[in-house]
Amino acid sequence: MACFFNKGENCIAAGRLFVEASIHDEFVARVIEEVKKMKIGDPFDRSVSHGPQNHEKHLKSLLDYVKQGLDGGATLVYGGKQVDRPGFFMEPAVFTDVTDDNFIAIEESFGPIMIISKFDDGDVEGVLRRANATEYGLASGVFTKDISKAMLVSERLDAGTCFINTYNKTDCAAPFGGFKQSGFGKDLGEEALNEYLKTKAVTIEY
């Protein structure tokens, strides 16, 4: 749900995942198993976990995004099609074999599209280089049982927010904001108070 929450229309959606090679295939199988359980339909129905995209133009852009991923050589292992029912409904999509130069690895979808890239076991430096090779930097996450590795990765990820072994959990006391093309300044926390202050600079020559 870090990726599919609110149909992927979430500024910090975990759209791109890097998964170690040794667990990659099992991870993908489990993801597909969970996505199949998601009920698509009327968002006012509490049993529904996946409603329509916000408008037709966005749905069409997502379908085109899927096509560009396929054209770039990625493998669509689940979903990615418009649902055959009235409304702007799209099946959640799961891609594998996504190379770093693929359009979908570079551009965000702002939709229910999960992009999975494999990396060699233990290659922390390599995966950090790949994860940071983006113009965006709002949110990130790391999942591991090794707390030392978690702290190293969270420090080195070039993003304004990093979740460890959780996702999408925020607090009004914690500053929220991005790096690079994901904006500047912070909402929430003590840092956000600066936005409400009038700062004056006085220069005197004597």
C-alpha positions as a Markdown table, in Angstrom:
| # | Residue | x | y | z |
|---|---|---|---|---|
| 1 | Met | 0.0 | 0.0 | 0.0 |
| 2 | Ala | 3.0 | 2.3 | 0.2 |
| 3 | Cys | 2.7 | 2.3 | -3.6 |
| 4 | Phe | -1.1 | 1.8 | -4.2 |
| 5 | Phe | -2.6 | 4.0 | -1.4 |
| 6 | Asn | -5.2 | 6.4 | -2.9 |
| 7 | Lys | -4.8 | 4.7 | -6.3 |
| 8 | Gly | -1.1 | 5.8 | -6.4 |
| 9 | Glu | -2.2 | 9.5 | -6.4 |
| 10 | Asn | 0.0 | 10.2 | -3.4 |
| 11 | Cys | 3.0 | 12.5 | -3.5 |
| 12 | Ile | 5.1 | 10.1 | -1.5 |
| 13 | Ala | 3.9 | 6.9 | -3.1 |
| 14 | Ala | 6.7 | 4.3 | -3.2 |
| 15 | Gly | 6.5 | 3.8 | -7.0 |
| 16 | Arg | 10.0 | 2.4 | -7.6 |
| 17 | Leu | 11.3 | -0.5 | -5.5 |
| 18 | Phe | 14.8 | -2.0 | -5.5 |
| 19 | Val | 14.8 | -5.6 | -4.3 |
| 20 | Glu | 17.7 | -7.9 | -3.6 |
| 21 | Ala | 18.2 | -10.7 | -6.2 |
| 22 | Ser | 17.9 | -13.5 | -3.6 |
| 23 | Ile | 14.4 | -12.5 | -2.6 |
| 24 | His | 13.2 | -10.8 | -5.8 |
| 25 | Asp | 11.1 | -13.6 | -7.3 |
| 26 | Glu | 9.4 | -14.5 | -4.0 |
| 27 | Phe | 8.8 | -10.8 | -3.3 |
| 28 | Val | 7.1 | -10.3 | -6.8 |
| 29 | Ala | 5.0 | -13.4 | -6.3 |
| 30 | Arg | 3.8 | -12.1 | -2.9 |
| 31 | Val | 3.1 | -8.6 | -4.2 |
| 32 | Ile | 0.9 | -10.0 | -7.0 |
| 33 | Glu | -0.9 | -12.2 | -4.5 |
| 34 | Glu | -1.7 | -9.2 | -2.4 |
| 35 | Val | -2.7 | -7.0 | -5.3 |
| 36 | Lys | -5.1 | -9.6 | -6.5 |
| 37 | Lys | -7.0 | -9.2 | -3.2 |
| 38 | Met | -7.6 | -5.5 | -3.8 |
| 39 | Lys | -11.2 | -4.8 | -4.5 |
| 40 | Ile | -11.7 | -2.2 | -7.3 |
| 41 | Gly | -14.9 | -0.2 | -7.2 |
| 42 | Asp | -16.9 | 2.6 | -5.5 |
| 43 | Pro | -14.6 | 4.4 | -3.0 |
| 44 | Phe | -17.6 | 5.1 | -0.8 |
| 45 | Asp | -17.9 | 1.3 | -0.2 |
| 46 | Arg | -15.8 | 0.6 | 2.8 |
| 47 | Ser | -14.9 | -2.9 | 1.4 |
| 48 | Val | -13.3 | -1.2 | -1.6 |
| 49 | Ser | -9.5 | -0.6 | -1.5 |
| 50 | His | -9.0 | 0.8 | -5.0 |
| 51 | Gly | -11.2 | 3.5 | -6.5 |
| 52 | Pro | -11.1 | 5.4 | -9.9 |
| 53 | Gln | -8.3 | 7.7 | -11.0 |
| 54 | Asn | -9.2 | 11.3 | -10.5 |
| 55 | His | -10.1 | 12.2 | -14.2 |
| 56 | Glu | -10.0 | 10.8 | -17.7 |
| 57 | Lys | -6.9 | 12.6 | -18.9 |
| 58 | His | -4.9 | 11.2 | -16.0 |
| 59 | Leu | -6.1 | 7.7 | -16.7 |
| 60 | Lys | -5.1 | 8.0 | -20.3 |
| 61 | Ser | -1.6 | 9.3 | -19.2 |
| 62 | Leu | -1.2 | 6.3 | -17.0 |
| 63 | Leu | -2.1 | 3.8 | -19.7 |
| 64 | Asp | 0.4 | 5.6 | -22.0 |
| 65 | Tyr | 2.9 | 5.3 | -19.1 |
| 66 | Val | 2.4 | 1.6 | -19.0 |
| 67 | Lys | 2.9 | 1.4 | -22.8 |
| 68 | Gln | 6.2 | 3.3 | -22.6 |
| 69 | Gly | 7.4 | 0.9 | -19.9 |
| 70 | Leu | 6.7 | -2.0 | -22.2 |
| 71 | Asp | 8.3 | -0.3 | -25.1 |
| 72 | Gly | 11.4 | 0.3 | -22.9 |
| 73 | Gly | 11.8 | -3.5 | -22.3 |
| 74 | Ala | 10.2 | -3.8 | -18.9 |
| 75 | Thr | 7.9 | -6.8 | -18.1 |
| 76 | Leu | 4.4 | -6.2 | -17.0 |
| 77 | Val | 3.6 | -9.0 | -14.6 |
| 78 | Tyr | 0.2 | -7.8 | -13.5 |
| 79 | Gly | -2.5 | -5.4 | -14.3 |
| 80 | Gly | -2.0 | -2.1 | -16.1 |
| 81 | Lys | -5.2 | -2.1 | -18.0 |
| 82 | Gln | -8.4 | -0.1 | -17.8 |
| 83 | Val | -11.1 | -1.9 | -16.0 |
| 84 | Asp | -14.1 | -2.9 | -18.1 |
| 85 | Arg | -16.7 | -0.9 | -16.2 |
| 86 | Pro | -18.0 | 2.7 | -16.2 |
| 87 | Gly | -15.6 | 5.2 | -14.7 |
| 88 | Phe | -11.9 | 5.9 | -14.8 |
| 89 | Phe | -10.8 | 2.6 | -13.2 |
| 90 | Met | -7.4 | 1.1 | -13.7 |
| 91 | Glu | -6.0 | -2.2 | -12.6 |
| 92 | Pro | -2.9 | -1.7 | -10.3 |
| 93 | Ala | 0.2 | -2.5 | -12.4 |
| 94 | Val | 3.4 | -4.3 | -11.4 |
| 95 | Phe | 6.5 | -4.1 | -13.6 |
| 96 | Thr | 9.7 | -6.1 | -13.3 |
| 97 | Asp | 12.9 | -6.1 | -15.3 |
| 98 | Val | 13.0 | -2.3 | -15.2 |
| 99 | Thr | 16.3 | -0.9 | -16.2 |
| 100 | Asp | 17.5 | 2.5 | -15.0 |
| 101 | Asp | 17.2 | 4.1 | -18.5 |
| 102 | Asn | 13.6 | 3.1 | -18.9 |
| 103 | Phe | 11.1 | 6.0 | -19.1 |
| 104 | Ile | 9.1 | 4.6 | -16.1 |
| 105 | Ala | 12.3 | 4.4 | -14.0 |
| 106 | Ile | 12.9 | 8.1 | -14.6 |
| 107 | Glu | 9.5 | 9.7 | -14.6 |
| 108 | Glu | 6.9 | 9.4 | -11.8 |
| 109 | Ser | 3.4 | 8.1 | -12.7 |
| 110 | Phe | 1.3 | 9.5 | -9.9 |
| 111 | Gly | -0.8 | 6.4 | -10.3 |
| 112 | Pro | -1.1 | 2.7 | -9.2 |
| 113 | Ile | 2.0 | 1.5 | -10.9 |
| 114 | Met | 4.8 | -0.4 | -9.0 |
| 115 | Ile | 8.2 | -0.5 | -10.7 |
| 116 | Ile | 10.5 | -3.3 | -9.4 |
| 117 | Ser | 14.3 | -3.3 | -10.2 |
| 118 | Lys | 16.6 | -6.0 | -9.0 |
| 119 | Phe | 20.0 | -5.4 | -7.4 |
| 120 | Asp | 22.8 | -7.8 | -6.3 |
| 121 | Asp | 22.7 | -9.0 | -2.7 |
| 122 | Gly | 24.6 | -6.7 | -0.4 |
| 123 | Asp | 25.4 | -4.1 | -3.1 |
| 124 | Val | 24.4 | -1.1 | -0.9 |
| 125 | Glu | 26.6 | 1.4 | -2.6 |
| 126 | Gly | 25.3 | 0.4 | -6.0 |
| 127 | Val | 21.7 | 0.6 | -5.1 |
| 128 | Leu | 22.2 | 4.0 | -3.4 |
| 129 | Arg | 23.7 | 5.3 | -6.6 |
| 130 | Arg | 20.8 | 4.1 | -8.6 |
| 131 | Ala | 18.2 | 5.3 | -6.1 |
| 132 | Asn | 19.8 | 8.8 | -5.9 |
| 133 | Ala | 20.1 | 9.1 | -9.7 |
| 134 | Thr | 16.8 | 11.0 | -10.0 |
| 135 | Glu | 15.9 | 14.6 | -10.1 |
| 136 | Tyr | 13.2 | 14.0 | -7.4 |
| 137 | Gly | 13.7 | 13.6 | -3.7 |
| 138 | Leu | 10.6 | 13.8 | -1.6 |
| 139 | Ala | 10.4 | 10.5 | 0.2 |
| 140 | Ser | 12.2 | 7.2 | 0.4 |
| 141 | Gly | 12.2 | 4.0 | 2.5 |
| 142 | Val | 14.3 | 1.1 | 3.5 |
| 143 | Phe | 13.3 | -2.3 | 4.8 |
| 144 | Thr | 15.9 | -4.5 | 6.5 |
| 145 | Lys | 16.5 | -6.4 | 9.7 |
| 146 | Asp | 20.0 | -4.9 | 9.9 |
| 147 | Ile | 19.6 | -1.6 | 11.9 |
| 148 | Ser | 23.1 | -0.4 | 11.0 |
| 149 | Lys | 22.4 | -0.9 | 7.3 |
| 150 | Ala | 19.1 | 0.9 | 7.8 |
| 151 | Met | 20.7 | 3.9 | 9.4 |
| 152 | Leu | 23.4 | 4.1 | 6.7 |
| 153 | Val | 20.9 | 3.9 | 3.9 |
| 154 | Ser | 18.6 | 6.4 | 5.4 |
| 155 | Glu | 21.4 | 8.9 | 5.8 |
| 156 | Arg | 22.7 | 8.4 | 2.3 |
| 157 | Leu | 19.3 | 8.5 | 0.5 |
| 158 | Asp | 18.9 | 12.0 | -1.1 |
| 159 | Ala | 15.4 | 12.6 | 0.0 |
| 160 | Gly | 13.7 | 14.8 | 2.5 |
| 161 | Thr | 11.9 | 11.9 | 4.2 |
| 162 | Cys | 13.0 | 8.4 | 4.9 |
| 163 | Phe | 10.9 | 5.6 | 6.4 |
| 164 | Ile | 12.5 | 2.5 | 8.0 |
| 165 | Asn | 10.5 | -0.7 | 8.1 |
| 166 | Thr | 7.3 | 1.3 | 7.6 |
| 167 | Tyr | 5.9 | 3.7 | 5.1 |
| 168 | Asn | 3.5 | 6.7 | 4.9 |
| 169 | Lys | 3.7 | 7.4 | 8.6 |
| 170 | Thr | 4.1 | 11.1 | 9.4 |
| 171 | Asp | 3.8 | 13.2 | 12.5 |
| 172 | Cys | 2.9 | 16.9 | 12.8 |
| 173 | Ala | 6.1 | 17.4 | 14.9 |
| 174 | Ala | 8.3 | 16.0 | 12.1 |
| 175 | Pro | 9.3 | 18.4 | 9.2 |
| 176 | Phe | 8.1 | 17.3 | 5.8 |
| 177 | Gly | 9.5 | 18.4 | 2.5 |
| 178 | Gly | 11.7 | 17.4 | -0.4 |
| 179 | Phe | 15.1 | 17.8 | -1.9 |
| 180 | Lys | 16.1 | 18.6 | -5.5 |
| 181 | Gln | 13.1 | 19.0 | -7.9 |
| 182 | Ser | 10.7 | 17.9 | -5.1 |
| 183 | Gly | 10.7 | 21.4 | -3.6 |
| 184 | Phe | 12.3 | 23.3 | -0.8 |
| 185 | Gly | 11.2 | 24.4 | 2.6 |
| 186 | Lys | 9.3 | 22.3 | 5.1 |
| 187 | Asp | 5.7 | 21.8 | 6.2 |
| 188 | Leu | 5.1 | 20.7 | 9.8 |
| 189 | Gly | 7.6 | 20.6 | 12.7 |
| 190 | Glu | 9.6 | 23.5 | 14.1 |
| 191 | Glu | 11.1 | 24.3 | 10.7 |
| 192 | Ala | 7.6 | 25.1 | 9.3 |
| 193 | Leu | 7.2 | 28.0 | 11.7 |
| 194 | Asn | 9.9 | 29.9 | 9.7 |
| 195 | Glu | 7.3 | 30.3 | 6.9 |
| 196 | Tyr | 5.2 | 32.4 | 9.3 |
| 197 | Leu | 8.0 | 34.7 | 10.5 |
| 198 | Lys | 9.1 | 38.1 | 9.2 |
| 199 | Thr | 12.8 | 38.1 | 9.1 |
| 200 | Lys | 14.6 | 41.4 | 8.7 |
| 201 | Ala | 18.2 | 42.0 | 7.8 |
| 202 | Val | 19.8 | 45.3 | 8.8 |
| 203 | Thr | 23.2 | 46.3 | 7.5 |
| 204 | Ile | 25.1 | 49.2 | 9.1 |
| 205 | Glu | 28.3 | 50.8 | 7.9 |
| 206 | Tyr | 30.2 | 52.9 | 10.4 |
